[in-house]
Amino acid sequence: MFRRVQNESSTGTVESQRVRLTLTITVENIDFDPQGGLLRIRGRIISENKYVKMGTYHTIELELNRNFTLLKPEWDIIALERVNEACDVTKQADVAAVVLQEGLANVCLVTQNMTIVRQRIEHPIPRKRKGSVTNYEKGLQKFFDQVMQSILRHINFEIVKVVILASPGFVKDQCFEYIFAEATKQDIRQFIENKSKFVLIHCSSGHKHALQEVLQDPSIQKQLSDTKYSQEVLTLDQFFKMLNDEPDRAYYGWDHVRKAGERGAIRTLLLSDELFR
């Protein structure tokens, strides 16, 4: 990382310069921005450095493609698996979604823990003119082609079980028709062999937040029933329902869960990421 430092000479003049630092910190807090691909890490500095005092707090921003070294006292197989999965989201996301409206699309991968925007597409669509829609149709086709290319680039059909196309109006239907017309014309096997995975559904806009309303729509739940995302959400919903309807059968907290385990009374055990780490 770089930091601006000031040096005062014997004559009293002050010079400012950027110097490259290598810091070692003990992580105490993390904040991840999946859309920006940015990880903010805060903790105490535990290595000597002439520019930064040891023991002081510092926040480091790790953006995409920035090298860093992660140290742990012990690496077990589960920790290594989680690191490998985190390094390539396509290995764990079995739900993909494209939320779109005319001229705007967000191509997303949905994991058990988060939704990641792999590409945001913006393309100007000319307005329809009275007596002529040629420019409008050309602009729309170019937009749909960008969406098609993005799906090919970011979605691994060997892992993804469901591809959601969601939009207001008939944009999703037009996009679907364009993609598979081109797939037939160009013999794009990824689309032809996985057509059954595509699900079309209505949403309010092409912005990312519209995906949440799609995932909560009862009509889509059956399509997602065999995915990791749905299984985790369903299990959590069952826990909260039991906690409300039969509180004597649902427990949380270390002591209560430990006692239930000692009696062999646990059917389903949920671990939070915070406790697991």
N, C-alpha and C positions, 0 to 999 in steps of 0.2 A: 504494500500500500504506500501511498505518498502522503506526506504531511508538510505543511508550510511552517518553517521555523525561522526565528529571527536571531541574528548574531550582532552583538555590539562590539565595535572595534575599540582600540585604546584611545582613539580620538573622539569617541562618543557617537560616531555614525552607526546607524542601524541598517543592516542588510537583511533582506528577506529572500529565502530560497526554498524550493521544494526538494525534499530529500526522500529517498526510498527507504521504507522501514519494513523489517520482518518482525512481527510481534507474535508472542505466544500468550493466549488468554485461556482462563478457565471459564467455560460457558455456563452462564447463569440464566440467560433468557434468550429465546429465539422468536423471531417474527418472520413469517414467510408470506411473500406476495406472489401467488401462483400466476397471476396475469402478467406481471412485470418480470417474473423469473428472478426475483431478488430475495436473498436471505439476509436478514439483519441479526447479528449476533452480539450480545452484550455480556461482558464479564470482566474479571480482574486480570491485569497484566501480570504474568508470573515469570517473565524473562527480563534480564538486565538490558537496558537500552539507554544510550546517553541523551536521547531526545524525549523519552517518555519515562516517568517514574514507575518503578515496579510497585504493584499493589493498587494502582489507580484503576478506575473503571474506564472502559473504552468500548465503543460500538463500531463494529466492522460490517460493511456491506459487501456481501459476496454476490456479485452478479453472474449471469450466465457466462461460462467459459473462463472464469477466473480460477487460477490454480490455488489450492490450499491443502494443508495436511491435517487430517483428523486423527487424533491420538486417543486411545482408550486403554485402561489397564488390562482389559481382556476382551477379545473378540470371540463371541460364540457364533455358531452356525446361523442362528436366527438373526443376529445383528448383521452378519455379512449378507444374508438374503435380502434384508430390508434395504441395505445400501445399494445392492445390485438393482433392486426394483426401483428405488428412488432415482437412480441414474438414467433409467429408461422407462418413462411412464407407459410406453406402448406395450411393455411386458405385463402390466397389471390391469390396464383399462380394457374391460370387455364390453363397454358401452361407449359409442361415439354419437355425437349429435351435431347437427348443423342448424342453427337458428338463423333465419334470414328474412329479409324484406327486400323490396326492389332497391338494388344498389348497395346493400349492406348484408354481410354474413359473418357469423362467428363459428369457426370449425373447432369443436371441443372434444376432449376425451374426459370421460367420467370415471373416476376411481372410487374406491370405498371411502376415501377421506376428502377428496376435493374434486373440483371441476377445473380443468386446465384448458385455456384457450390456445390452441396450436397455431391458429392463424386468424387474423381479422381482415376481412376483404371489404374494401370500399371501391366502388366503381360507379362513375356518374352515368345515369340513365337519362337520355334526352326525353323531354316531354312529348306526349302525343300531340301531333298537329292536325288540325282539321283537314280531312281529305288525304292525309298521309301519315302512316305509322312506321315507315321504313327505318328511320333512324332510331326510333324507340325500340323496335324489334332487334335491330343489330346490336344496340347497346345492351339489351337484356340477354342476348345470346352470348356476348362477350363476358358478361357477368357470370352467367351459368357455367361457362367454360372455365373460368377461374375457380369457381366452387368445385367443379369436377376434378380439376388438376390438384386442388388442395386436398380433396378426399383421397386421391391416389397417393399423395405424398405423405400424408400424416396418419392414415388409418390402416392398421395391420389387420386384414380380413381373416388371417389365421387365428387371431386371438379375439377380435371383436365379434360379439354375438348379435348385437342389435345396432343399427344405424338409424337414428331419429332425424327426420327432416321436418322442421317445424317452422311455420310462418303464419302471418295473417293472410286472409284471403286465399287465392289460388297460386301464390308464388311457389309454394312447395311442390304442388302438382306439376307446374310448368317446368320447374327445375328437374324433377324426377323424370319427366318425359324427355327432356333434353339429354340428360345423362345417359339414359338407356338407348335412346336413338343413336347417339354418338358411339356408345359402347358396341352396339350392333354393327354400325358402319365401320368402326375402326378395329373391331374384334378385340375389345379390351376385356380380357377374361376375368379380371378381378371383379368387375361389375356384373358381367353376365352370370358367373357362377355363384354370386352372393346376392342376387336380386331379392331373394326371400327375406334377407336380413333387414331390408329397408322398411321403416314404419313412418307413415305420414300423419301429422297431427297439427292441430291449430295452436297458435300462440299469439300473444299480443303484439310482438315486435321482433326485430332481428337482433336486439341487444342481448348480451349474455344473461342478464337477470331474468329474461323470459324463460330460460331453460328450467328454472326452479318450478315455475307453474306447470311446465310440461311434465316434469318428473313426479309431481304430486297429482297429476290427472289419473283418476282410477282406470281410465281406458288404456293407459299405457302400462299399468302395473303387471298385467298378465303377460305382456310381451317381454317384460324385464325379469320375470319370475326366476329365470335360470342364471341370472347374472350375479356377480359378487356384490354389486351395489345394492340390488334389491334384497338379497339374502341378509345383508347386514342391517338394512333399514327395517325389514320385516321382523328380525329377531329383536331389535330394540323396541319396536312398536308392541310386540308381544309382551316384553318385560313391563313396559309402562301400563299396558292394559291389565296385566295380572296384579301389578302394584296397586292399581285403582280398584279392581274388582275383588281380588283375593289377596289382601296385603300380608296374610300369614304365609303365603307361598313365594313371595318375592322379597329378597333382601339385598341390601347394598351396604358397603362399609366393610373394612377389613375384619373386624371381630365377628360380625354376624355371618359373613361368608365363610370364614375359617371354621366356625362351629358347625355350619351346615355341611362343610366338606368332611369334617371329622365323623359326621353321622352318615356319610354316603348319601346325602339328600340333594346333591346338585345334579340337575338335568342339563342345564345350559349355563355356562360361565362366560361372562363378558368382562374383558379387561380393557381399561382405558389406556390410551397411548402414554399418558403421563405416568401411570403406575408401572406400565410395562418397561418404560425407559428407566 
